[in-house]
Amino acid sequence: MAQISYNGLWKLLIDKKLKKIELKDLSGIGTTTLAKLGRNEPVSMDVLMKICDVLKCTSNEILEIIPDDIENMEHIKK
């Protein structure tokens, strides 16, 4: 199964000089959801939309899906 990375989210927060707790308050997400993001666990599309609305970004800027078998993905592309 593919893995999720929210590294883009954390970089964007740094660029915008926002703290995680400020993102939580501005977006209305809960502390449990914020913890899931910190552990690179899946969250709902609704949560991603709230975050993108606050940060004025797209989901591609905050979320990356990493395939388990990158070599297999390269084979599929051929």
N, CA, C and O atoms as a GROMACS GRO file, in nm:
protein
  312
    1MET      N    1   0.083  -0.118   0.000
    1MET     CA    2   0.000   0.000   0.000
    1MET      C    3   0.088   0.125   0.000
    1MET      O    4   0.193   0.128   0.065
    2ALA      N    5   0.046   0.225  -0.072
    2ALA     CA    6   0.121   0.350  -0.082
    2ALA      C    7   0.126   0.422   0.053
    2ALA      O    8   0.041   0.401   0.139
    3GLN      N    9   0.226   0.505   0.067
    3GLN     CA   10   0.241   0.585   0.189
    3GLN      C   11   0.206   0.731   0.159
    3GLN      O   12   0.212   0.775   0.044
    4ILE      N   13   0.172   0.804   0.263
    4ILE     CA   14   0.137   0.944   0.250
    4ILE      C   15   0.244   1.028   0.318
    4ILE      O   16   0.294   0.992   0.424
    5SER      N   17   0.278   1.140   0.256
    5SER     CA   18   0.370   1.235   0.318
    5SER      C   19   0.306   1.374   0.315
    5SER      O   20   0.259   1.419   0.211
    6TYR      N   21   0.306   1.439   0.430
    6TYR     CA   22   0.257   1.576   0.439
    6TYR      C   23   0.373   1.675   0.452
    6TYR      O   24   0.355   1.785   0.504
    7ASN      N   25   0.490   1.637   0.405
    7ASN     CA   26   0.607   1.726   0.414
    7ASN      C   27   0.581   1.861   0.348
    7ASN      O   28   0.629   1.964   0.394
    8GLY      N   29   0.506   1.859   0.239
    8GLY     CA   30   0.472   1.984   0.172
    8GLY      C   31   0.392   2.077   0.261
    8GLY      O   32   0.409   2.199   0.256
    9LEU      N   33   0.305   2.019   0.343
    9LEU     CA   34   0.226   2.099   0.437
    9LEU      C   35   0.317   2.170   0.537
    9LEU      O   36   0.303   2.289   0.562
   10TRP      N   37   0.410   2.095   0.594
   10TRP     CA   38   0.498   2.153   0.696
   10TRP      C   39   0.588   2.260   0.635
   10TRP      O   40   0.616   2.362   0.700
   11LYS      N   41   0.634   2.239   0.512
   11LYS     CA   42   0.716   2.340   0.444
   11LYS      C   43   0.635   2.467   0.418
   11LYS      O   44   0.685   2.578   0.433
   12LEU      N   45   0.510   2.447   0.378
   12LEU     CA   46   0.423   2.561   0.351
   12LEU      C   47   0.394   2.641   0.478
   12LEU      O   48   0.390   2.764   0.476
   13LEU      N   49   0.375   2.570   0.589
   13LEU     CA   50   0.354   2.639   0.716
   13LEU      C   51   0.476   2.724   0.753
   13LEU      O   52   0.461   2.837   0.800
   14ILE      N   53   0.594   2.670   0.730
   14ILE     CA   54   0.717   2.746   0.758
   14ILE      C   55   0.723   2.870   0.669
   14ILE      O   56   0.753   2.979   0.716
   15ASP      N   57   0.695   2.851   0.540
   15ASP     CA   58   0.698   2.964   0.445
   15ASP      C   59   0.600   3.074   0.485
   15ASP      O   60   0.629   3.192   0.469
   16LYS      N   61   0.485   3.033   0.537
   16LYS     CA   62   0.381   3.129   0.575
   16LYS      C   63   0.392   3.173   0.721
   16LYS      O   64   0.309   3.250   0.771
   17LYS      N   65   0.497   3.124   0.788
   17LYS     CA   66   0.522   3.158   0.929
   17LYS      C   67   0.402   3.128   1.018
   17LYS      O   68   0.365   3.209   1.104
   18LEU      N   69   0.343   3.012   0.996
   18LEU     CA   70   0.229   2.966   1.077
   18LEU      C   71   0.271   2.847   1.161
   18LEU      O   72   0.350   2.764   1.118
   19LYS      N   73   0.219   2.840   1.281
   19LYS     CA   74   0.242   2.725   1.368
   19LYS      C   75   0.131   2.624   1.346
   19LYS      O   76   0.022   2.658   1.299
   20LYS      N   77   0.158   2.499   1.380
   20LYS     CA   78   0.058   2.393   1.364
   20LYS      C   79  -0.070   2.426   1.440
   20LYS      O   80  -0.180   2.404   1.389
   21ILE      N   81  -0.057   2.480   1.559
   21ILE     CA   82  -0.175   2.512   1.640
   21ILE      C   83  -0.256   2.624   1.574
   21ILE      O   84  -0.379   2.626   1.585
   22GLU      N   85  -0.188   2.715   1.506
   22GLU     CA   86  -0.259   2.822   1.434
   22GLU      C   87  -0.336   2.763   1.316
   22GLU      O   88  -0.449   2.804   1.288
   23LEU      N   89  -0.275   2.668   1.246
   23LEU     CA   90  -0.344   2.600   1.137
   23LEU      C   91  -0.468   2.529   1.190
   23LEU      O   92  -0.575   2.535   1.129
   24LYS      N   93  -0.454   2.462   1.302
   24LYS     CA   94  -0.566   2.392   1.364
   24LYS      C   95  -0.680   2.489   1.393
   24LYS      O   96  -0.796   2.461   1.361
   25ASP      N   97  -0.648   2.600   1.454
   25ASP     CA   98  -0.750   2.698   1.490
   25ASP      C   99  -0.815   2.762   1.367
   25ASP      O  100  -0.937   2.779   1.363
   26LEU      N  101  -0.735   2.799   1.268
   26LEU     CA  102  -0.787   2.865   1.149
   26LEU      C  103  -0.873   2.773   1.062
   26LEU      O  104  -0.970   2.816   1.001
   27SER      N  105  -0.835   2.645   1.057
   27SER     CA  106  -0.905   2.550   0.971
   27SER      C  107  -1.020   2.479   1.041
   27SER      O  108  -1.109   2.425   0.976
   28GLY      N  109  -1.018   2.479   1.173
   28GLY     CA  110  -1.124   2.411   1.248
   28GLY      C  111  -1.103   2.261   1.260
   28GLY      O  112  -1.196   2.189   1.296
   29ILE      N  113  -0.983   2.213   1.229
   29ILE     CA  114  -0.956   2.070   1.245
   29ILE      C  115  -0.925   2.041   1.391
   29ILE      O  116  -0.888   2.132   1.466
   30GLY      N  117  -0.940   1.917   1.431
   30GLY     CA  118  -0.916   1.880   1.570
   30GLY      C  119  -0.772   1.842   1.598
   30GLY      O  120  -0.691   1.825   1.507
   31THR      N  121  -0.742   1.830   1.725
   31THR     CA  122  -0.606   1.793   1.765
   31THR      C  123  -0.572   1.651   1.722
   31THR      O  124  -0.457   1.622   1.688
   32THR      N  125  -0.671   1.562   1.721
   32THR     CA  126  -0.648   1.425   1.676
   32THR      C  127  -0.610   1.424   1.528
   32THR      O  128  -0.521   1.350   1.486
   33THR      N  129  -0.679   1.505   1.450
   33THR     CA  130  -0.649   1.514   1.307
   33THR      C  131  -0.511   1.573   1.285
   33THR      O  132  -0.436   1.526   1.199
   34LEU      N  133  -0.476   1.673   1.362
   34LEU     CA  134  -0.343   1.733   1.351
   34LEU      C  135  -0.236   1.630   1.385
   34LEU      O  136  -0.130   1.626   1.321
   35ALA      N  137  -0.263   1.546   1.484
   35ALA     CA  138  -0.169   1.439   1.520
   35ALA      C  139  -0.156   1.338   1.407
   35ALA      O  140  -0.046   1.290   1.379
   36LYS      N  141  -0.267   1.305   1.340
   36LYS     CA  142  -0.262   1.213   1.226
   36LYS      C  143  -0.174   1.270   1.115
   36LYS      O  144  -0.094   1.198   1.055
   37LEU      N  145  -0.190   1.398   1.089
   37LEU     CA  146  -0.106   1.463   0.988
   37LEU      C  147   0.041   1.453   1.026
   37LEU      O  148   0.126   1.428   0.941
   38GLY      N  149   0.070   1.472   1.154
   38GLY     CA  150   0.207   1.464   1.202
   38GLY      C  151   0.268   1.326   1.189
   38GLY      O  152   0.390   1.310   1.179
   39ARG      N  153   0.181   1.223   1.189
   39ARG     CA  154   0.228   1.084   1.174
   39ARG      C  155   0.213   1.034   1.030
   39ARG      O  156   0.231   0.915   1.003
   40ASN      N  157   0.183   1.125   0.937
   40ASN     CA  158   0.163   1.089   0.796
   40ASN      C  159   0.056   0.982   0.779
   40ASN      O  160   0.072   0.890   0.699
   41GLU      N  161  -0.053   0.995   0.855
   41GLU     CA  162  -0.165   0.903   0.844
   41GLU      C  163  -0.274   0.967   0.757
   41GLU      O  164  -0.281   1.089   0.747
   42PRO      N  165  -0.358   0.884   0.694
   42PRO     CA  166  -0.464   0.939   0.609
   42PRO      C  167  -0.563   1.025   0.688
   42PRO      O  168  -0.597   0.994   0.802
   43VAL      N  169  -0.609   1.132   0.625
   43VAL     CA  170  -0.716   1.216   0.678
   43VAL      C  171  -0.819   1.233   0.567
   43VAL      O  172  -0.792   1.202   0.451
   44SER      N  173  -0.936   1.281   0.601
   44SER     CA  174  -1.043   1.294   0.503
   44SER      C  175  -1.015   1.405   0.402
   44SER      O  176  -0.936   1.496   0.427
   45MET      N  177  -1.082   1.395   0.289
   45MET     CA  178  -1.072   1.498   0.186
   45MET      C  179  -1.124   1.630   0.240
   45MET      O  180  -1.074   1.737   0.204
   46ASP      N  181  -1.225   1.624   0.326
   46ASP     CA  182  -1.281   1.744   0.388
   46ASP      C  183  -1.173   1.820   0.466
   46ASP      O  184  -1.164   1.942   0.459
   47VAL      N  185  -1.092   1.747   0.541
   47VAL     CA  186  -0.982   1.808   0.617
   47VAL      C  187  -0.883   1.873   0.522
   47VAL      O  188  -0.840   1.986   0.545
   48LEU      N  189  -0.846   1.803   0.417
   48LEU     CA  190  -0.750   1.858   0.320
   48LEU      C  191  -0.805   1.985   0.256
   48LEU      O  192  -0.731   2.081   0.234
   49MET      N  193  -0.935   1.985   0.226
   49MET     CA  194  -0.997   2.103   0.166
   49MET      C  195  -0.996   2.221   0.262
   49MET      O  196  -0.971   2.334   0.220
   50LYS      N  197  -1.021   2.196   0.390
   50LYS     CA  198  -1.017   2.303   0.490
   50LYS      C  199  -0.876   2.363   0.500
   50LYS      O  200  -0.860   2.485   0.506
   51ILE      N  201  -0.776   2.276   0.501
   51ILE     CA  202  -0.638   2.322   0.509
   51ILE      C  203  -0.601   2.403   0.386
   51ILE      O  204  -0.540   2.510   0.396
   52CYS      N  205  -0.637   2.352   0.269
   52CYS     CA  206  -0.607   2.422   0.144
   52CYS      C  207  -0.677   2.557   0.138
   52CYS      O  208  -0.621   2.654   0.086
   53ASP      N  209  -0.798   2.564   0.190
   53ASP     CA  210  -0.872   2.690   0.193
   53ASP      C  211  -0.798   2.793   0.278
   53ASP      O  212  -0.785   2.909   0.239
   54VAL      N  213  -0.751   2.751   0.394
   54VAL     CA  214  -0.679   2.841   0.485
   54VAL      C  215  -0.546   2.885   0.424
   54VAL      O  216  -0.510   3.002   0.431
   55LEU      N  217  -0.473   2.790   0.366
   55LEU     CA  218  -0.339   2.819   0.315
   55LEU      C  219  -0.340   2.870   0.171
   55LEU      O  220  -0.235   2.909   0.119
   56LYS      N  221  -0.457   2.870   0.108
   56LYS     CA  222  -0.470   2.915  -0.032
   56LYS      C  223  -0.374   2.836  -0.121
   56LYS      O  224  -0.291   2.892  -0.192
   57CYS      N  225  -0.390   2.703  -0.115
   57CYS     CA  226  -0.303   2.615  -0.192
   57CYS      C  227  -0.386   2.499  -0.247
   57CYS      O  228  -0.507   2.490  -0.223
   58THR      N  229  -0.321   2.412  -0.321
   58THR     CA  230  -0.386   2.291  -0.371
   58THR      C  231  -0.339   2.171  -0.290
   58THR      O  232  -0.239   2.178  -0.218
   59SER      N  233  -0.413   2.062  -0.302
   59SER     CA  234  -0.374   1.941  -0.228
   59SER      C  235  -0.238   1.889  -0.274
   59SER      O  236  -0.166   1.829  -0.195
   60ASN      N  237  -0.204   1.912  -0.399
   60ASN     CA  238  -0.073   1.868  -0.449
   60ASN      C  239   0.043   1.936  -0.378
   60ASN      O  240   0.154   1.883  -0.374
   61GLU      N  241   0.017   2.054  -0.322
   61GLU     CA  242   0.123   2.128  -0.253
   61GLU      C  243   0.145   2.078  -0.111
   61GLU      O  244   0.252   2.102  -0.053
   62ILE      N  245   0.046   2.010  -0.053
   62ILE     CA  246   0.059   1.967   0.087
   62ILE      C  247   0.066   1.816   0.105
   62ILE      O  248   0.102   1.769   0.213
   63LEU      N  249   0.033   1.742   0.002
   63LEU     CA  250   0.021   1.597   0.013
   63LEU      C  251   0.096   1.527  -0.099
   63LEU      O  252   0.087   1.567  -0.215
   64GLU      N  253   0.170   1.424  -0.063
   64GLU     CA  254   0.237   1.340  -0.162
   64GLU      C  255   0.205   1.195  -0.132
   64GLU      O  256   0.214   1.150  -0.018
   65ILE      N  257   0.167   1.122  -0.236
   65ILE     CA  258   0.143   0.978  -0.223
   65ILE      C  259   0.265   0.907  -0.279
   65ILE      O  260   0.301   0.925  -0.396
   66ILE      N  261   0.327   0.826  -0.195
   66ILE     CA  262   0.451   0.758  -0.231
   66ILE      C  263   0.422   0.609  -0.250
   66ILE      O  264   0.389   0.540  -0.154
   67PRO      N  265   0.436   0.559  -0.374
   67PRO     CA  266   0.412   0.416  -0.398
   67PRO      C  267   0.512   0.331  -0.321
   67PRO      O  268   0.627   0.371  -0.303
   68ASP      N  269   0.468   0.213  -0.277
   68ASP     CA  270   0.557   0.121  -0.207
   68ASP      C  271   0.670   0.073  -0.297
   68ASP      O  272   0.785   0.062  -0.255
   69ASP      N  273   0.635   0.044  -0.420
   69ASP     CA  274   0.732  -0.015  -0.511
   69ASP      C  275   0.756   0.081  -0.627
   69ASP      O  276   0.691   0.070  -0.731
   70ILE      N  277   0.847   0.173  -0.610
   70ILE     CA  278   0.874   0.272  -0.713
   70ILE      C  279   0.927   0.206  -0.839
   70ILE      O  280   0.895   0.250  -0.949
   71GLU      N  281   1.007   0.101  -0.826
   71GLU     CA  282   1.058   0.031  -0.944
   71GLU      C  283   0.943  -0.027  -1.025
   71GLU      O  284   0.945  -0.022  -1.148
   72ASN      N  285   0.842  -0.081  -0.957
   72ASN     CA  286   0.726  -0.136  -1.026
   72ASN      C  287   0.653  -0.025  -1.100
   72ASN      O  288   0.604  -0.047  -1.211
   73MET      N  289   0.645   0.092  -1.041
   73MET     CA  290   0.578   0.205  -1.106
   73MET      C  291   0.653   0.246  -1.232
   73MET      O  292   0.590   0.280  -1.332
   74GLU      N  293   0.785   0.244  -1.228
   74GLU     CA  294   0.865   0.277  -1.346
   74GLU      C  295   0.838   0.176  -1.458
   74GLU      O  296   0.831   0.213  -1.575
   75HIS      N  297   0.824   0.049  -1.421
   75HIS     CA  298   0.795  -0.056  -1.519
   75HIS      C  299   0.658  -0.032  -1.583
   75HIS      O  300   0.643  -0.052  -1.703
   76ILE      N  301   0.562   0.008  -1.505
   76ILE     CA  302   0.426   0.032  -1.556
   76ILE      C  303   0.425   0.148  -1.654
   76ILE      O  304   0.349   0.146  -1.750
   77LYS      N  305   0.507   0.250  -1.631
   77LYS     CA  306   0.511   0.368  -1.718
   77LYS      C  307   0.562   0.335  -1.857
   77LYS      O  308   0.528   0.404  -1.953
   78LYS      N  309   0.644   0.228  -1.869
   78LYS     CA  310   0.704   0.193  -1.998
   78LYS      C  311   0.608   0.131  -2.089
   78LYS      O  312   0.643   0.096  -2.202
   0.00000   0.00000   0.00000
